[in-house]
């Protein structure tokens, strides 16, 4: 149904699902689910780390006016990875699959979360344009309004849920640090808090930790 990514695209993408066979999840991508079971929103960045010739490297994500649609098209061609929304640097929001369908975007939590991919290197150094941040805030707010089963504590980054580490030249680095330190997460949480809602500590979603298997780490 979908073509597998090339090795170069794997290097670019900051998606755990790109490197894990579809059989690792409980359902097939695109399978329908009861909206009442949706419990979380996970924020990602397109880019992610790779061990390249013994050094951790973040590939530059090219700037293009149609970046949301461009990356939506790439994700749509993947065999075992996608998200629900892609948000471009200009603030354009592109929908990949419906919220009541399962996407492969975060190991262990696909069945009950919604994935949002932001066009960014995920390095923690590339700034997120204000238009992009505003668009993500608006999108998360609207998703929560449509899905009241999503608690504020379950609006999280990919880095929170996948804390596994990889190794590069004998040193460890986070496998999935996205969307990175440059994303203003505290601002987002403040903006999407609903009236009468109080802050809670920690998500009640599945958190992975420890060393990742070598096949799950990008090495070139």
N, C-alpha and C positions, 0 to 999 in steps of 0.2 A: 504493500500500500504506500509506504514511504521509503525513499532511498536513504541509505546509510551516509553519514557525513564523511567527507574526506579527512585525511589525517591533519591537514592544515586547518580545517574548520574546527576540529577537536581542540587544537591548540588555542584558537580564538575563544572558544565558548567556555563560560564559567558555569556550566551546568553539570551537576553530578550525574544526571541521568544519561548523559551522552556516553559515559564510559561503563555503564552497567547494563547487562542484558535485560530485555523487557521481562523476562521470567523472574526477575528479582522482586517484582511487585505482585500484589495480591490480585490485581485486575488488569485488563488490557487498557491501554491508553484510549481515551475517548468513551469509555464505558459510562453509562448513565448512573447517577447517584441521586439519592433523596436530598434536596437542598437543606433539609433539617439536620443533616449529618455534617454539614460544613462548619468547622470549628476554628479555622485559622486562615491567616493571610501571610504569605512568605515573600519577602523582597529579595530579588536577585540582581546581579549585574551580568551583562553579556560576557565580559572578560573575566579571566581568572588566572591563577598562577600555573606555571609550568617550569620544570627543571630542564634548562637548556644548557648543555655543555657545562654542567656543574654549577650553574647559577640560577636562582629563582628569577623568572622573567614574566612580565605582564605584557602581552601583545597590545600594541596601540590599536584601538578600534577606530577605523577611518571615519572621518566626519563626512556626512552626506545628507542632503536635504530630505531624503526619503528613508532615513535610517530605521524608523519604526516598521515600515512596510518591508524594507529590505530584510531585516532580521526576522520578521514574522514569516517571510517566505522561506528563509533558511530553516527555521524551526519546523515549519510545516512539512519540509522534506525529510526530516529526521525520522529514523525508524523507531527510536525508543525514548524520545525526549520532546517535551514541549511545555508551555505554560499557558495561562489563560489570557494574559495581556502582555504587550510589549509597549514600553513608553520611550519615545525618542527624545533626543536632546532638546528639540524645539517644543516639546510638550505634546506632540501628537501621540494619541493612544490607539493602538491597533489590537483588535481582538482576534485571538487565535482559535480558541475553542470556548464553548459555553460554560458558564459557571457550574451548571449541573452535570458536567462531564469531568472525568478524572484526567488530570495531567501528570506526566512523569517529571517532576521538578525537584522533589526533596525526598530522599530515601526514608521510608518508614511513616511518612505523613501525607502521601499522595491522595489517599482515599477521602480525606476530610479537610483539605486545605485548597486555597486559591493561590496560584503563583503569578507574580508580577515581575517581568524582566525589564531592567532599565539598560539603555544603551550607554555603557560606560566600561572602562577597562577594569574596574574593580580593584585598582591598585592602592586606593586610599589617597592617592595624590592627584588624580584627575578630578577637578571640581564638577559638581552637578549643576547645570544651568538652572536659574531660578524658575524658568518656564517648565522645566522637567520636574523639579521638586513640587511645584504647585499642582501640576497635572497628577502626580502620584498621590499627593494628599487628597485631592478631589476624588480620585478613583477609589482610594481606600475608604474614604468617608461614604461614598455611594454604595460600595460593596457591603459595608457594615450595615447600612440602612436597609439594604435588600436582604441581608442575612443576619438577623438579630442574634443568631446562635454563636456568632463570632465574638468572643470576649476580648477586651482590650489587651489582656496579657498574651493573647495568641496572635497579635499582630507583631511579627518578628522578622529578623533578617535570616538569611540562609546560614550565616556564620553561627548563629545561636543554636540552630538545630543540627548542623553538621560540624562538630568540633574535632573531627579526625585530622590526623597529621600525616604528611608525606615526608620523604627524605630526599635531600639533594646534597650530594658531596658530603655525606655524613652529618648534615644538619637538618633539623626538622623545620617544617613550615606548615601553616594551616592549609588544608586541602581546599576548603571553601570559605574564604574570608569575606565573600561578597555580602552586600554591595560595597563594603569598604568603609574606612573611617571618614572619608570625605562626605558621605551621605548624612544629612542632618536628621538623624532618626528621632532624637528627642523633640525636635520641632514638629515632626510628623505626628508623633504620639499626642502631643498637646493639641494639635489641630483636629485630630480625628476622635478625640474623647467626646462621648455623647453626654447630653445633659443628665446630671445626677449620677454619672459614672465616676467611680473612684479607682485610683491606680492599684494594681495588684502586682505581686512579686512573682516573676518567672512564668513561663508558659507551661501548660499541662499537655504539651505535645511531646512526641518521642525525640530525645536528644541522643545523637551518636557521638562517641568519643573514643580516644585511643588511637593507635596507629592504623592507618588505612592499608588495605592490601595493595601491593605494588601495582597491580593491574588497574587500580582505580586512580592512580596518580599519573599526571601527564608528564612524560619524560621524552626529551628529544636530544 
